[in-house]
Structures are given as structure tokens and as C-alpha cells.
Amino acid sequence: MSVRAYARLGVIIGGIVGLGIELAAERLLAPAFGTTLDLWSIIIGGTFTFLSLGYSLGGRIIDRNPTPKVIGACLLIAGVWAGFIALAGRAIVDQIQEWTFDFGGLRLGIFLSTLVLITLPPLVIGVITPAAIRLTVPRVGQAGSSAGTIYALGTLGSLIGTFVPVIILIPRIGVRNTFLTMAVLGIATGALGLSGAVKHADTDQTIVEESTAAPRTMREPEIEGAHRSASR
């Protein structure tokens, strides 16, 4: 698989896993805190906050290390964390509810549960988008179309991650197995990126050369010509 194809696949899987975790998280927290506007607003707000941090962090990471392993590592982390939520999430939520029942109340319990369990996946998934753009841009003149394609694929993955868990997975296999499904997707796709199956192509070489090239210095004849023009 080429670097460009893997980057696009990573964006789609990232969208699926990210939204799948977010929607399953609501069902995980609902028995302890109820299905309220507070629950949804804190989950969505936390997701967007850490997603934006991931975008910023991802741009810096991929500029320093332009390799598909960045995408692979992020998907692997998200998948492993989804598996952790599936195995330990219920116990952690129940413990937080017990701690905050008499101190802090409902909103503090939701906030702490979201902070502990739900914020890592959007952080690492946010890294994937700038990384994918960096790896798929063939030249500066095509940066806009490449970025547009990546955002479109990410939105497609998010749509799949929105409808499939709610309509198919959670009603049929339950919340825990939905988390495990997201874990398998993330781990499998992440392991692919970290293996030798993705060929390292020089898709970003042109941009690297143009962005890191030193300014052209004037040759001696050009300097003399400039002095003559200035003295006239």
C-alpha cells in the first residue's frame, strides 16, 4: 500500500473510531449520570477541545517527522484506549459517580468521566488530519485539492461512525462490544501503518525542498549591476 492510500484510509478509520467512541461513551455514562443536555454538551465540548489540540500538535509532529508511522501510532493508541474503555470504563464511571455524589454533583461527575476516559481518542485522532494532508500533497500547487480530499474522507468516516454504532452496533452487540469493535479497527489499521506494508514514497519531497531551501544569493555580476543602477 502506498503512503497516500494509507493516509486516506487512516483518515476514514480515524473518523469511524472517533465518532464510534464518542457515541458509545454517551451510553456508557448515561446509566450513572442520565441522558441530559449536560452529558451531551460536556462530551461534545471535550471532544472538540482535544480534537483541536490534536490538529495543532499533529501539524508540528508531521513537519518534523513526515512518515505514515505517525498515523499508525495514533490509530493504534486510539484502538488500545477503546479496548481499555470496554474493559474498565464501567468501573471507572461508577467510582467517579460515587466520589462526586455528595461533592460536585452531576456536572463534575460527567466532566471527570469525560476527561479521564473520552479525551485521549480525539487528541490522537486530531493528529491524523494534518499528518494525512502533509503526506498526500504532491506539490504546493495541489495543496488545496489534497486538503479538501482529506477533509471529505474524514467527514465520510465520521458519518459512518455516527450511523453504524447507533443503528447497528449498540442495539445488536451492546456498548462494550461496540468499544471493542472500534478497538479492533484502530489497532488493525494502526499496526498496518507501523509495519512494512506501507511503502515510503517521496510524496512530500517537493514541499520539503521548497520550504527548507535557502534564499538565493546574488552573484557578483548581479551585485555590480545593482550598484550601477542605484548610482544613476
Sequence and secondary structure as in RCSB ss.txt:
>XXXX:A:sequence
MSVRAYARLGVIIGGIVGLGIELAAERLLAPAFGTTLDLWSIIIGGTFTFLSLGYSLGGRIIDRNPTPKVIGACL
LIAGVWAGFIALAGRAIVDQIQEWTFDFGGLRLGIFLSTLVLITLPPLVIGVITPAAIRLTVPRVGQAGSSAGTI
YALGTLGSLIGTFVPVIILIPRIGVRNTFLTMAVLGIATGALGLSGAVKHADTDQTIVEESTAAPRTMREPEIEG
AHRSASR
>XXXX:A:secstr
 BHHHHHHHHHHHHHHHHHHHHHHHHHHHHHHH S HHHHHHHHHHHHHHHHHHHHHHHHHHHHS STHHHHHHH
HHHHHHHHHHHHHHHHHHHHHHHHHTTTTHHHHHHHHHHHHHTSHHHHHHHHHHHHHHHHH  SGGGHHHHHHHH
HHHHHHHHHHHHHHIIIIIHHHHHHHHHHHHHHHHHHHHHHHHHSTTSB   TTHHHHHHHH       HHHHHH
HHHHHH 
